[in-house]
């Protein structure tokens, strides 16, 4: 099984984060592990929106992971947990290095190298193929995103070392509420960044259509400007109608863009009303020959794993589960950024 969409900030068990926090003498409002653990459990009845989810949990986990030692341990534990819980054999881990330098105390190079070393150890110990996707941020200045692009090019894949591939791709992530994908000047600058990364041999994925903030219109804008290899979520395609829907489906088909589906997170952030909507969406993609794969996104925050995500979708698909889940796994294999 391949997990192509998983965030470092939401995939590390709370006991590991608690140990890092205590060992580094970091202060939080939580005086004991129990309250800390509860604070890092995302529940649909508490999360108001995608923006609320990102702000409520990620700022905490990113701060805890903001040192080379913490980043290395965190990366290792993500792979170890994924393999032990769901027998994951390939994993592309994404994170934003700029948000882990602790106000300039560390360098992005140090953080990236640390994550790379954690993944190399995990690949050696568990036999899991791994790679790094560096995330840009909608909530960051363009100058900061340019720094991430330059870092990604500098650290791009150094070949496969025990199955660890190094930096293999670029992502765009962050709150969608500002609808930046509908801004031509902003998209023009981001497209220039992405093209520079692509010319250096990096693959491109892009969070868009995860909520109404970007919607199907944002998806089409990203495809027009950037031509990503994959799209993170794209669940808003289900709301597209008429000519917009036809155009989106045709572009996804023609360019072979794979949609990274993440069922539980979409439910927790209230992007979909229930898992039945995910099942209908998967059927629709398969009926129109649009590539898709199933992923965890933030498995620890929403208490899931890749096997569980497949089971959730399978339950909604009923008698069609086996062939459609097999198709999802085939797409994951075909569209992964890992070279080995």
Secondary structure, DSSP 8 states (H G I E B T S, - for coil): -EEEEEEGGGSS-HHHHHHHHHHTT---S--SHHHHHHHT---TTT--SHHHHIIIIIHHHHHHT-SHHHHHHHHHHHHHHHHHHH---EEEEEE-GGGGSTTTTS-HHHHHHHHHHHHHHHHHHH--EEEEEEEEETTS-HHHHHHHHHHHHHTB----BTTEEEEEEEEEES--TT-GGG-HHHHHHHHHHHHHHHHTT-EEEEEESSSTTTHHHHHHHHHHHH--SEEEE-GGGGG--HHHHHHHHHHHHHHT-EEEE-HHHHHHTTSSSSHHHHHHHHHHHHHTT--EEE--BSTTTTT--HHHHHHHHHHHHGGGHHHHHHHHHHHHHHH-----
